[in-house]
Amino acid sequence: MKIKILITTAIACLLLSCQSTPKNVAYFQNIEDFAQKALQDTISFDPVIKKNDQLLITVSAPVLNQEAVAQFNLPAISYLTSGETNVNLTPNLQTYLVNPEGYISYPVLGNIKVAGMTKTELTSYLTELVSKYVADAIVTIHIASFQVMVLGEVLRPGAVLVTNERLTILEALAAAGDLTIFGIREKVLIIRENNDVREMAYVDLTKVDLFSSPYYFLHQNDVIVVEPNEARKRSSKFGAAENYNLSIISLSFSALSVISSTLVALFSIFRK
């Protein structure tokens, strides 16, 4: 009976050692401090138009004003590729490219400075200008080139395309498959360009303060970099074969340790 208890205890200790949870893996570890409070967005997010953005701008109006509206909309175009026919073509709306000086060339209205304006501000401004020609005009703006990059210790690094122009860092990381177990959650780097100035900042995914950070909502062309922890850095010194061999050796030593402890215990029992 004593032998079974010793063996069971030894196996349990081995399993517990293998299942130990690394520190600082969980998100929002101080959530208890806010358990009785409602977390609210303290930042009103409205994307700012930047140089090199591609803007999809459409003007609409009641049916009676359709002819007046047409002059403010770029014609839809279609491209034929190998193997396609005219029947299969779907017209694509053209976009306005914000040039290096921050301007777009708009039909009838001419060159308009748009860089630095929020999307809401530009919508109001264009509506005011177009309304001089079209009654009850409705202007809709979409940033067609809105995307962010996620790099480093995530499951699927690469570009994340944004369709609704409102993306949080958590949504971007989720789209990239989340951080790997080797990603440092306390120091996630955000690289952003503002007015031709590149700025860098770290955010801590383990703290609820993230929700009030100016980097919680991402801007177009932001870059997220998840740095590897020390375990990943050490393992990078070895190839896949070496890592496999080290894992086998480590497991063997663990098994031998359990077996030797069990044998010592058994020897002590038999001596009695």
Order of alpha helices (4+ residues) and beta strands (2+ residues): alpha-beta-alpha-beta-beta-beta-alpha-beta-beta-beta-alpha-beta-beta-beta-alpha-alpha
